[in-house]
Amino acid sequence: MKTIGLLGGMSWESTQGYYRSINEGVKSRLGGLHSAQIAMYSVDFDPIEKLQHQGDWAGTAAILSQAAKNIQAAGADFLLICTNTMHKVAPQIEAAIDIPLIHIADATAEELIKQNVKTVGLLGTAFTMEQGFYKDRLADKFGLSVVVPNEPDRAVVHEVIYKELCLGNINPNSKSEYLRIIKALAEQGAEAVILGCTEIGMLVKQSDTDIRLIDTTAIHAQAAVELALA
């Protein structure tokens, strides 16, 4: 079994989902008392969140690149960044280490292609929904058409992530708003909707809607299990 490197803490609420999903995946595949071999570095999210909103992506890249080096030094065979947004600095992190990085957008796109989805909605932080590092990768590398909420709805999605979900708060009113926004994306032609922030799966589940939801945390974790056991 290969050792999975997890760069987490952004937020820790979603990182615990990675840890659980990966270990459940290994147990399901191998049975008995088997669990995953994991080297995890969990950062303090507060300074990173401040740098994000200041637009200091170089500062975030420096913190996460050092954390990735520590994960590699701990014996990881490959790395997952346990957040969608911070894949904005994935190239800098990849350049700092010698082990492969399993990109969350790639794993998600491969699952969408398996499901024959061509047009997909995207929910996430404002950074993920508005900047090109995620949307353009889906479009340019995998040929997917990506639709995002309108500007007021993007603000709602972003605020709920940072002010509620990253703090572990589940608000029924926010859930209703997310389901409304998901429905609007479907009305724009989305055949499925990417839960493109690792916390969103805490708020909305597939059982809440008939619209197909693509949970990036679950997909990324499963990709890690498959590579670890390959």
Secondary structure, DSSP 8 states (H G I E B T S, - for coil): ---EEEEE-TTHHHHHHHHHHHHHHHHHHH-TT----EEEEE--HHHHHHHHHHT-HHHHHHHHHHHHHHHHHTT-SEEEES-SGGGGGHHHHHHH-SS-B--HHHHHHHHHHHTT--EEEEES-HHHHHSHHHHHHHHHHH--EEE---HHHHHHHHHHHHHTGGGT---HHHHHHHHHHHHHHHHTT-SEEEE-STTGGGT--GGG-SSEEEEHHHHHHHHHHHHHT-
